[in-house]
């Protein structure tokens, strides 16, 4: 049952805009941090390599950062 729920969430996330996908990731990271699941000394960041591939779809990184800064003002 859990696996089916995760598959549905993943499929739903694919239909979100890039901006909404990134917001979802931020929310999930906050949840995980609150639960204390990730310990800095034990996190294997190399496992994350390539996970964001395709999210940017040719968008300039600086333009994206500038957009985030404008939203916060």
C-alpha positions in Angstrom: 0.0 0.0 0.0 2.8 2.4 0.9 4.5 1.8 -2.4 1.3 2.5 -4.4 0.9 5.7 -2.5 4.5 6.8 -3.2 4.0 6.0 -6.9 0.9 8.1 -7.0 2.7 11.0 -5.3 5.6 10.7 -7.7 3.3 10.7 -10.7 1.5 13.7 -9.4 4.8 15.5 -8.8 5.8 15.0 -12.4 2.8 17.1 -13.5 3.9 20.0 -11.4 5.8 23.0 -12.8 9.5 23.2 -12.0 8.8 25.9 -9.4 6.2 23.8 -7.7 8.5 20.7 -7.8 11.2 22.7 -6.1 8.8 24.0 -3.4 7.6 20.4 -2.8 11.2 19.3 -2.3 11.8 22.1 0.2 8.7 21.0 2.1 9.8 17.4 2.2 13.3 18.3 3.3 11.7 20.3 6.2 9.6 17.3 7.2 12.6 15.0 7.2 14.7 17.5 9.2 12.0 17.9 11.8 12.0 14.1 12.3 15.8 14.1 12.6 16.2 11.4 10.0 19.2 13.0 8.3 22.3 13.3 10.3 24.9 15.5 8.7 27.8 13.1 9.4 25.9 10.2 7.9 24.4 11.8 4.8 25.8 10.3 1.5 25.5 13.3 -0.8 26.9 11.3 -3.7 23.7 9.3 -3.8 21.9 12.5 -4.8 24.1 13.1 -7.8 22.0 13.4 -10.9 18.6 13.3 -9.2 17.7 16.8 -10.4 18.7 16.0 -14.0 16.1 17.4 -16.3 14.5 19.8 -13.8 16.1 22.8 -15.2 15.4 22.1 -18.9 17.9 24.6 -20.2 16.9 27.3 -17.7 19.8 29.5 -16.7 20.8 29.0 -13.1 21.4 32.7 -12.4 18.0 33.6 -13.8 16.4 31.1 -11.5 18.3 32.4 -8.5 17.4 36.0 -9.4 13.8 35.0 -9.7 13.8 33.4 -6.2 15.4 36.6 -4.8 12.7 38.7 -6.3 10.0 36.5 -4.8 11.4 37.0 -1.3 11.4 40.8 -1.5 
